[in-house]
Amino acid sequence: MIARVFDPGEQGPEAGLYEELNVFGSVTGKTIFMAEGEEFPHAPRGFTWRPLSQWSIGELPAKAAEYTRVTREPENLPDL
């Protein structure tokens, strides 16, 4: 499956979470929630957006490991 990416200013096809990709296609860490038909926010030249649901098979284990690491290290938890 080829991941669909969207340029800033394009209308989102469906509501959901989207992540920003840099010019190399790497994740920048910026995530947004979009409503259907809402325009994607401005981003630096060459940056795009993709739905979080389109993670590749190779990214899933890395994301799971990152999530596990963050939840097990107390210094990564927010102060309440």
C-alpha positions in Angstrom: 0.0 0.0 0.0 1.4 3.4 -1.0 0.9 6.0 1.8 -1.0 9.0 0.7 0.6 12.3 1.7 -1.0 15.7 1.7 0.4 19.2 1.2 -0.2 22.1 3.5 -3.4 23.9 2.5 -5.0 20.8 1.0 -8.3 19.7 2.4 -8.3 16.6 4.6 -10.3 13.7 3.2 -11.4 12.4 6.6 -11.2 13.2 10.2 -8.3 11.8 12.2 -4.8 12.1 13.4 -2.1 13.1 10.9 1.7 13.5 11.4 4.1 15.9 9.7 6.9 14.5 7.4 10.0 16.5 6.5 11.4 16.7 3.0 13.1 13.3 3.4 9.8 11.6 4.5 10.9 11.3 8.1 8.5 12.0 10.9 9.1 15.4 12.6 7.1 14.6 15.7 4.3 17.1 15.1 0.9 15.5 15.2 -2.5 17.1 14.6 -6.2 16.1 14.7 -8.1 17.1 11.5 -11.8 17.4 10.9 -13.1 16.2 7.5 -12.7 19.0 4.9 -10.4 21.1 7.1 -7.2 22.5 5.5 -3.9 21.1 6.6 -1.8 23.8 8.5 1.2 25.6 7.0 4.5 23.8 7.1 8.0 24.5 5.9 8.6 24.0 2.1 8.6 20.4 1.1 7.0 19.1 4.3 3.8 17.0 4.0 1.2 15.3 6.2 0.0 11.7 6.3 -2.6 9.8 8.4 -1.2 8.0 11.4 -3.1 4.9 10.2 -0.7 4.6 7.3 2.4 3.6 9.3 4.5 1.1 7.3 5.2 -2.4 8.7 8.7 -1.3 9.5 7.6 1.6 11.6 5.2 -0.3 13.8 7.8 -2.1 16.0 9.8 1.1 16.3 6.7 3.0 17.4 5.8 0.3 19.9 9.3 0.2 21.4 9.3 4.0 21.7 5.9 3.9 23.4 7.1 1.3 25.8 10.3 3.2 26.6 8.4 6.4 27.3 5.9 4.8 29.6 8.5 2.9 31.6 10.8 5.9 32.3 9.4 8.2 35.1 11.2 11.3 33.8 9.2 11.1 30.6 5.9 11.3 32.4 4.2 14.7 32.7 4.1 16.4 36.1 0.6 16.4 37.6 
